[in-house]
């Protein structure tokens, strides 16, 4: 009985060990870091805010979402600094252009 149990469990144990090894390797090499996740959420909220305000053209919002996907891929590859730079660029492009002159007291 013990031998039969070992024979049956042996392939499953080997498969589990391989799976754990692959998951560990994947977690080290391609994890989505907290920094990327936090910045991603900030950009998503910014996109939502700009969309509801209608202050940024829809095409620009679509381009921002594509660039966010690029940043996610870069971050997943482990290049976090590069990904955060992409997120910063996306955030900068989403800033609405304000028209008119700024008004300050005492300046005419």
N, C-alpha and C positions, 0 to 999 in steps of 0.2 A: 504494500500500500504506500509506504513511504517513498519507495523508488518511483512508483507511478506518479505520485504527486510531484516529485522533483522533475520528472520528465515533462509533465504538463506545464509546470510553472516556469521552467527554465527559459523557454522562448519569450514568455511574458516579462520576466525579470530583465532579460537582455533588451527587449524592446523599450521597457520603462527606463532603463539606464541610458540608452541611446537618446530617448526623448528628453530626459532631464539634461543630458549633456548639450543637446541642441538648443534647448530653451535657455540654458545658462549662457552659452555662446551668443545667442541672439540678444539676451538681455544686456550683455556687456557691449557688444558691437553696435547694436542698433536701438538703443532705448531712446524714447522721447523724453528729454530731460524736463525737470520742473520749470526751468527757465524758459524753455521753448513753449511748454504748455501754458504757462502764465501769460507770456507775450501773445500767444495765439488767441487766448481768450480776450485779451485786451483789444486786439485788432478786430476780432469778431464783434465785440460790443461797439467798437467805433464804426464798423461797417453798418451795423444795425441802426445806430444813432443817425448816421449820415443818410441812410436810406429813408428813414422815417421823416427826417427833416427836409429831404429833397434838395439838399445843398450841394450834392455831388452827383454828376451824371451817372446813369446806370452803367454805361460802358466802363467807366472808371472803377466802379464797384466790382464789376465782373473781372476786370484785369487784376484788381487787388486780391480777389479770391484765388485766381490762378497763381499769383505770386505767393500767396500763403501756402498753397499746395507745394510749391517749389521749396519754400522754407521748411516745411514739414519733412520733405524728403531729405534735404540737406542735414537737418537736425537728426533724423533717423540714422543717417550715415555716420553720425558722431561729430560732425563739424558744427558744433553749437555756436561758436562765435560768428561764423559765416551766416548761419541761420538767423541769429539775432540781428545781424546787420540787414538782412533781407526784410525782416519784420519792421525794422526802423524805417527802411525805405518805403515800405507799404504804408506805414502810418503817416509819413510825410506827404505822400501823394494823396492821401485822403483828407488832408486839411482843406477846408473850403476856402476859396479865394474871396476875400472880402472886398466889396466895392465901396467906393466913396472914400472920403478923407477921414482920418482919425480926428476926433475932437478932444482938445485938452483945454482946461480952463486957463485963461490968460494968454493963449496963443491965438493970433488972428492971421 
